[in-house]
Amino acid sequence: MSRILVTDLDGTLLGGTPDDRRRLRDALARHPEVVPVFATGRGLASILEVLRDPLVPRPRWIIADVGATVIDGLDFTSVDPVQEQLRTGWPGPDRVRAALGRFPELVYQHDVVQEGRCSYHLAPGGLTEELTAAVEALRCTWVYSAERYFDVLPPEASKGNALRALAGKLGWRPEEILVAGDSLNDLSLFRTGTHAVVVAGAEPALLTALAEDPRVHRPGRAGAAGIHAALQELGWLSPDPDSDPDRPADRHSLVLAYHRPPLHWNGDSWQPPTSPNGILPTLTSAFSDGLPGIWVTTLTGRDQQAPHPRPTTLPLAAVPVDPATWSGYFHRACKETLWPVLMSEPGRSIHDERAWADYRTVNARFARHISAQAAPGATVWLHDYNLWLVPGRLRRIRPDLRTGIFHHTPFPAPETFATLPVAAELRSSLACLDWAGFHTEEFADHFRRTLAGLPEPPRVGVHPLGIDRPAIEKLARLRAPHRRPVIGRVVLSVERLDYAKAPIQKVDAIDHLLTLRPGLRGRITFRLVCPPPEPGITAYDTTRDHLEQRVPEVNSAWRQGAWQPVDYLPHRLSTTEVVDEYLAADVLWVTSLQDGMNLTAKEFVAARAALLHRHADPGVLVLSRHTGAASELGEAALLTDPRSPGDLSTVLGRALDLPLAERRTRMHRLSELLGHERPTDWATRIIHMIRSSDTDSTPPPA
């Protein structure tokens, strides 16, 4: 007996979490008698892009273009005479567009490759009787879905008619077919008399149209999980051989936890981070590439007030945190107590018991949430110092879990760590880790020595994080190098406002350099892009006040005509704007007093190296010795010590004097040192290390 799964793509087969999609893909692989058929509004070119995803099963047949196209999934040729039958009476796209040109509310989808149909964007108010009458006058049919898409089709074309024609050609019976969908353009599939499933989150209009249909399965699961549930209910799938019969539903073999979500509500819309690099884009990319599991994060502040849910298919599990608790946890405990110690500035650390109670509360909530999401024996991957108390709590409530953490920040020397009033509490929790990762061997050694004396200390690995190099290179090649409206050669810093980035020391160094070399007056500009921190963080207020006092002082002392030495931009730039700054700079000046990695330095190298073949000026990287990036790029960058005012000025002056040949040689070497590893490969390797029982967790050779 044949078993045919006819499924829509967007919102249906492609919906749900990557773990759901992997589970469905594997189930179909175990049951080759269940034949997948795509029924989608996409055209063939777009479908071929989808098939590059390893989590998408290969279809035997494809119904495309909302039913106007039928394709053999083996060789991607048209299935005739089925397709000819569906396109009977089609007047052609030119005639359709000409006839509908008088409706300005119709926006033609130029970016959609269209075969045997015309697709438009249309707001709900534009769906008028006059418009539908104009379509019917062309002897065509139409479909409106998701309150956005308006498709004009041949009179015989629909997903349902295409399925009937294909089933007739191949001898399929209705009881052998399961159709799956989520939007109104799938309705014709549900009218074919087959088994059917509507996945969770479906378009309300579709649910209304099918409200009285007893043949429709409604499993209450989204996307691929809903399809999987319907196949199981029909008895078309055997139990997963790897599943634990005692395992609760919706538990995961991998649980990742980071206190920051990948999207924030800005008051108008959900926005991702401005940079394509960093831990949030890395984790987002890893899950988008098929990493199975769940991402536990917070939901707080304006995110809780958003009128719309996050528009993402990422598998997120939110830990609600009220604003007062968040302020105590993040603004006070993390930024005022722990951050100064991480930056080897213990004299700045302020401990407040009420704030530390909030830190304990948030960590306890994370531990409980992780426990609820984790399958027996699951792997837990924590990120950063913000969750340092989670390992200890998990060991008490879920000793079966394997728990690792990666530190994106520096880890302080043992004597600096010991200055924390809560050092013993933190050591006790960190001792419950199975694995801990760092950007550099120095930070890893600090961790080992901090936990020295344990009978079974956590395994330790050094795995420096890279950047999405192709994304930066693509932007650089699209953006022509050009000068900003500044005078002279440009020394650039791009960093958030933080005393650890040494912004005041840099302004002082510019003042000192001009004193030593007055001939540079009017010939260099220090462009300091320094956006403020998150509202509510007061740990950097003194730094901001001092900086905003020092910049005018130095500018006033050295101003000459329209020129002034410091160009201070206290606001955030988009990724494109930052790349523009990289391409316009003669020197990138990174002077962190302490830094886990510093991806800005790597982005600068990627952007400038991408244009070396054009014989563009490569620029110079001046890099603090105290960054993680210095351990990778130090041999080709000019290293500086921001704790030495004289060294800051001297090394910057040397960077401005480097001859072009040496600048080119250094940038070529920086490009080689940067490498091409994808952040998703980094994530996959670390998960393997956490799961591994090996004692040696040093990174494999590049």
N, C-alpha and C positions, 0 to 999 in steps of 0.2 A: 504493500500500500504506500503511495506517495504521501509525503508530508511537506507542505509548501508554506514557508514563512514569507509573507509579503509585507514589507515594512517601509514606512516613511523614514527619512534620514534625520533631518534637523528636528530636535526636540523629541525624537523617538529612538531610533537605533543609536544616534549619536548623543542622546541625552543621558542624564545620570552621571555617576562618578566613573573615573577610569577603572576602578575596581569592579564596578557593575559591568562595564563593557568587556573587561577581560574575562569575567566569569561567563558571560553569554558567549563570547567568542570561543572559549574553551569547551563549553557545553555543545556548541554546534560542531566543533571539531570532533568530539566524541560521538556525534550522531550525524554521520554523513547522509543519512536518509532524510534529514530535515533540510530542504533545499532553500537557501535564501534568495529572495527576489527583492530588489529595491523598487520602490514606487515613490518618486520624488519630484519636486518642482525644479530641481537642479538640471542643468544641461550636462552633456557628456564630459566636457572639459572640466567642469567643477567636480563631477563624480570621480574622475581620474585622480584629482587632487586628494579627495577623501580616501581613496584606496591606498594612498601612501601611508596612512595611519595603520600601524601593526595591530591595533585593537579592532579594526573593522574587518568582518568576515568577507570573503570574496563572494560576490553574487553570481548565481548562474544565469539570471536574466535581469534586465534593468528596464523599468518603465520610467522614462524621464520626461522633462518638459510638461509636467502636470498631465501626463497621459497622451501627449502628441507624438512621443518617440518611444519605440520599443527596440531594445538592443540585446544581442547575444553577449553574455558576460564572459565568454571564452575568448572571442576575437574582436569584440566591440563593433560588430557590423550590425546594420539594420536588419530587423526581422520582418521580411516581406512575405506574403502580402498584408500581414497584420498592420504594419505601420501605414501602408498606402490606404488601407481601409479607414484608419483613424483620421487621416488628413484629408479625406474626401471633402470637397467643397471649400477648402481653405483658400481665401482670396489673395493671400500673400501679405507679408508685413508692410510693404509700402502702401498698399491700399488701406489697410487697417489704420496705420498711423495718420494717413491723410484724412480719413473719415473722422478720426477722433481728435484731430488737431485743434478743434474748436473748444475743447474742454481743458482749460489751463490748469485745473486741479490734478490732471493726470501727469505724472512725471515718469517719462520713459526710462527704463533701467538699461542704460547704455553699457554698463559693466557686466551684464548678463548675456552670455552667448545663447541666442534664442533660435530654436529650430521648430518651425511649425506652430509658433505662438508669438504673442506680443505681451510683454510684462511691464507693468507700471507700478509706481508707488501711488497710493491714493488714501487720503485721510477719510475717516468715516463719513464726514459731512458731504463728501464729494460723490458718494454712491447714490445717484439720483435716478429717477425713472427715465429722464431724458437720456442719460448716459447708457443705461441698459437697453433702451429702445434703439439707440444708435448702433449698439453691438448686434442686436437682433436683426436690424436692417441689413447688416452685412452677412446675414445667415450664419453667424458665429455664436458660440456660447461663451460664457464667462464664469470665473470663479473669484470670489473675494474672501481673503483669509487673513487672520491675525490683525484685523482692522488696519491693514497696511498694504497688502499685496493684491493687485487687480490683474488677472490674467485673461487675455482674450484668446480663445482656442477655436480650432476647427469644430464644426457642429457635432462631429461624432467623438471628439476627443475628451477624455476624462480618465482619471486613474482607474475608476471602476470599469469603464468600457474597455480600456486596455487590458485589464486583468481578465475580463470575460473572453476577449478575443484570444489572448495568449492561452488561457485555460482550455478553450475550445480547440485550439491548434494542437496542444500537447496532451489533451485527454484528462485534465485534472477535474476532480469532482469537488463541489463546495465543501463537503465534510472533510476533505483532505487539506484544506487551506485555512491558515490563520492570518488575518490582516491586522496590522498594528499602525496606529496613528495618533496624532495629537492636535491637528488643526482642521479647519473647515474644508480645506482642499483635499482632505482625506475622506470626506463624507461619502463620496461615490463608492469608495472601497467597501464601506460598511453597508452599502445597499446591494451587495452581490450575493447575499445569503450564505456567507461563510462564517466560520468562527472568527471572533474579533476581540481585540483588546484596546482599550483606551488607557494610555499611560497617565500617571498623575501629572498635574500641571497643564492639562490639555486646555485648549481654547474653550471658553465658556459656551460659545455658540455651538460647538460640536457636542458638548455634553448635553445641552438643551435638545438638540436634534435627535440624540440617541437615548433620551431619558427613559423611554418606554420599551427599549429593545432588550429582551431577556437574553439574547445570544451574546451580548457584549460583556466581556470580562472587565472588571474595574479593580485591579489589584491594589490600588493605592500606592504604587511604587513608580518612581519616575524613570523615564527613558528605558535603557537596556534592562534595568532591574524589573520593570513592569512586563516587558516581553518575556523575560526569563520565568517570571512567576506564572504567566499565562501558559507557557509551554509546559511547565511542571503540572499545572492544574489539569491540562488536557491529557497528561500522561505521556507526552511525547519525549520527555527527558528522563533518564535514569538519575539516581542520586549522584552527586559529585563524589568521586572516590576519595578525594582528599579532604572532604568535609568532616567535621567532628559532629556527631549526632547530638552532643550535649552543648554545642556552641550556640549561644543566643543569636538571633537574627541581627544583622547590621553591625556585627563586630568585625574588627579589621586586624589583619596580620601586621600592619604598620600604622603607627600613630605618631604623627609629627606635631610638635608643639612650639609655637613662637608667639610672643605676646602681641605682635603687630599683625593685623589682617592685611591682605593684599590689596584691598580697596577701602577708600574712605569717602564718606559723604561730605561734600564741600558746601552743602546748602542748596545746590541745584542738581547735582548728579554724582554718581559714584566715579571716583578717579583713582587710577593706579599710581604707583610712585612715578616721579618725574624722570628718574634715571632708569635706563634699561638694565642697570647692573646693581648688585647688592643682593642681600639674602632674600628679600621679597620677590624680585623678578626671578631669581634662581629657583626658588621653591615653586613659584607659579609655573615656570617652564618645565620643571621636572614632573609635576602633576599633569600638565598638558601633554607631555610626551608619554604618558601612560604609567607613571609611578602609581602603584596600587596602595591605597590606604586612605587615611583621613587626616585633615589638618585642623588641629585644635588651636583656636585663637580667641581674642577678646572681642566683645561687642560693648562699646561704651560711648559716652558723649553724644556727639551729633549722629554717629552711626545708629544709635538706638532710636533717634527721632526721625530717621529717613522714612519718607512715605512709600518708598518702593524697596523691595528686597534687592540684595546684591545681584546684579546681572552677570553672574558667572556660573560656569559649570564646575568650578573647583569644588572638591569635596570638603566643605568647611563645617566645623562644629564649633559653635560660639559659646564662650564662657561670659555670661553677662556680668559687667562690673559697673556699679553706680559711680557717678562722677566724683563723689567725695572719697570713696575707696581708691579709685584710680589715681586721684591726686596724691593721696598718701603713699600709695604703692610706687607709682612711676615718678611723679614730680619730686617727691621728697626722698623716699628710701632708695630708689634706683639712682637718681641723679645727684642727690646731696650726700648720701651715705656711701654707696658703693662706687659710683663713677670716679670720684677723686682718687680712691685707692687703686682702682684699675689703671688710672692714668699716672700712677706713682706720685700723686700729690696728696698724701694722707693728711697734711695740714689743713686742707680744704674740707675734709670730711666732717659732716654734722650728723650725729645720730639722735633720732627722736623716737622714743618708744611707741608713741601712737602711730607714727608712720610705719615703723617696723611691724606693728601689729597688722597693718593693712598689707604689708608685703607677705606676711605669713598667710593672711586670709586668701589673697589672690593665688598664691602657690598651692594652698590646700584645695581651692576650687579647681585649679588645673589638674591636680593629681586625681581628684574624684572624677573629673570629666574624662581624663585619659583612661582611667580604670574602666569606666562604663563603655568606652569605645573599643577597648583592646580585647582581642580574642585570647584564649589561653596560649601562653608562650609567645605572645606578640613582641615585636620590636618597637621600642619607643625612642624617638630621636628628638631631643630637646635642643633649643637654641638659646645660648647666651646666659649671662649672669642674672637676668631677670627671673629665671626659673631655678635658681640654685637650691631651693628647698624642696623641689618636686622629687628628686631621686630618693631622699630619705622617706618621704611619705609613701611613695610607691612601693618601696621595699617592705613597708609594714602592711600595706593593704593588698599588694599584688606581687608577691615574691617570685611568681612565675615569669615576669616580664624581663626582657633584656633591654637595659636602658643606657643610652649614650647621650652625650652632649657635645655640641661644637661651640667653641668660644670665638666669636667674631671680633671680640675686643682683645686687648692684651690680658695676660694673667700676671698679677704682680709677684714680685719676689716674696718668699715666705715671711721675711721680717716686715714687709709692708702690709701683707695680708693680715698679719698678727695684730696690727694696730686697730682693726675693727673690733668694737665691743662684742660683736656677734660672731667672731671668727670661729669659736668652738662649735657653735650651732651649724655654721656653714660647712665646716670640715666634716662634721658627722654626716651631713646629708651627701656631700660630694663623695664620700667614701663608699656610698651605696651604688655608685655608677659601675657599669660594666666596661665603659669605654669613654674616653674624653679626647676631643680633637682640637688642634690649634693650627694657626697659620705658620708659626715658626718653631724651631727647636728650642729657642730661648724660653718662649712662653710655656712650652711643654715641660721643660726642665723645672721652671718655677712651680708648676703644678705638682710634679713628682715630689719635689722637696717639701712642698706644703703638706702633702699627705704621707710623708715618709714615716715608716714604722708600722704601717698597716700589714697584717699578715697576707692579705690578698688585695693589693691596691688595684685601682682601675687600670685597664690597658690604655695606652696613650698613643696617639697618632698625629703626625704632622702632615696636613693636607691643605696647602694654601689655595684660597679661592681665586678663580680667574674671572674674566668678564665675558660677556657675549660679544666677542670680537667681531664677528660678521655684521652685527647690527650697527656697531660704531663705524666700521669701515664703509658700510653702505651709505650711512649718513654723510660721512666725510667726502665720499666721491660725488655725492649729489650736491654738496654745498661748495661753491667756489670760494677759495680763500680770499678774504677781504679784510680790510682794516676797519676797525671801529673808529668813531670820531674822537680819537685821542692823538696826542702829539708824541712823536718819537717812537722808540722801540717799546714793546709791551711786555711787562712782567706780569704774569697772571697767577692769581690764587682763586680757586673755587672750593669753598668749604662752608659748612654751617657755622654759626656763631658758637664758639666753644673755646674756653681758655686753653684746652689741650691742643688746639690747632695753631696757637701762638700768633693770633692776628696783631696784637699790639707790638710784639717783638718785631714783626715784619715792618710795621710802620716806623718803628724806631730805627731799624736797620736801613731803611731807605733814607731817613734823615742822616744817619751816620755815613752812608755811602756818598751822599751829595757833599757832605762836609769834607770827606777824604778826596773826592774827585769832583770838584765844582764844574769841570768841563761837561759833566753829564746833565747839568741844569738845562731844561728845555729839550732834552734828547731821550728821556725815558719816562714812561708812565707805568705806575704800579696799579693794576686793575684788580681790586679786591671785591670779589663776588661773595657776599657773606650774609645769607638769609638768616632771619631770627629763628629761634627754636620754637617748639610747640607752645601755644599759649598755656600759661600756668606754670611753666618751668622758670624758676627764679634763680637757679644756681649760676646763671651766666649774666645776671643783671649788672654786676660790678664790671665784668669784662666789657659789656656793651657800653656802659657809661664812660669807661676809660677810653675805649676805642673812639667813641663819638666826640670825645674831647681832644684826643691826640691827632686825629685826621685833620681837623681844621688848623690845629697848631702847626703841623708840618707843612700843610699847603700854604698857609699864610707866610711862613718863614721863607719858602722857596719859590712862590708864585712869580711867574714872569710872563707878562702879557696874558694871552689866552691859556697859557699852559700852567698846570699845577701837577705835582708829582703823584698824588694819590687819587685815584678814581674809585670811590667807594660805592658799591651797589648793595644796599641792605635788603635785597629781596631775592626770591627764588626764580630761577630760569628754567625753561623747558629743556628737554634733552637736545632738541635741535639748536636752541640758543647756546647751550653749553658747548656743543661741538663747534659752532661758529667761533666761540671764544678760543677754543683750542687751536683752531686753524689760523686765527689772527695773532696769536701770541708768539713772541720770540723766546720766552722762557716760561715754563710752568714751575712755580715755586711752592713746593710742599714742605712745610716746616713743623709738622706735628711734634709736640713734646713727647707723645706716645701714641701709637696707632696700631690697631690689630693688623690691618693690611694697607689700606688707602687705595681704593679702586680708581680714584681720580687720576692718579699717576698712570695706571694701566690704560685708562680710556684715552689719555693724551697720547701715549705711545701708539695705540691702535689707530687713532685718527691721523696722526702725522705720518706714520709709516705707510698708511694706505695711499699717500700721495707722493711717496718718494720717486716713483717711476715718472712723475711729471716734472722732476727736477725742481720741486718746490723747496723752499727753505725748510729744513726738518725741525727747527726749533731745538731747545735744550731742556732737559729735565733736571731740575735741582731738587734733591730728595733728602728728607730728614733721615739721619742714621737710625732714628727710633721708630721707623715704620716697618711693618711686616714686609712691605714691598721692597725695602732696601736689601733684604736677604735674597731676593730674586733678581732685582734690577741694578743692584749697587755697583757692579763692575763697569756699567756703561753710563750710569747717571753721574752727576756731580753730587757727592754726598755733603751734607751740611749738618752742623750741630746747633739746633735752635736755642739750646741753653747757653750758647756762647755768642753774645752780641757781635763781637768782632768777626767770628767765623761766618755768621749770616751775611754780613756785608762783603767780606772778602770773597766768598764762594759765589755770591750773586754777581759781583764785579767780574770774576773770572768767566762766568757763564755768558756775560754780555760781550766779552772779548774773544770768545772761541772762534777760530777761523771756520769758514764754511766747510772745508774738507773734514775737519774734526767733528763738526756737528753732524755731518752725514755719516761718518764712521760710527759715531756713538748711537745714532738713531737706528742704523742697520742692526747693530748688536742688540739694542733694546728690543727691536722687533723679534729677533731670534729668541731672546730670553723670555719674552712674553708668551710665546707658544700659541697653540690653537685649541687647547682642550676646552670642551664645552662645559658650562656650569652643570648641566644635567649629568654629565659623566662623573663630575666631582660628587654630586649627590648620590649617585648609584654606588660609587666606590665606598663612600662613608657608611651607607646602610649595610653594605656587605661586611665592613669592618666591625660594626656593632654586633651583627649577627654571628660573626666568626668567633670561634673559641680559641683562635691562635693567640699566642702571647706577643708575637711580633706584628705590630700594626703600622710599620713604617710604610710610606707610599711606594708603589711599584715603580720601576724605572720608567722615565718618560719615553 
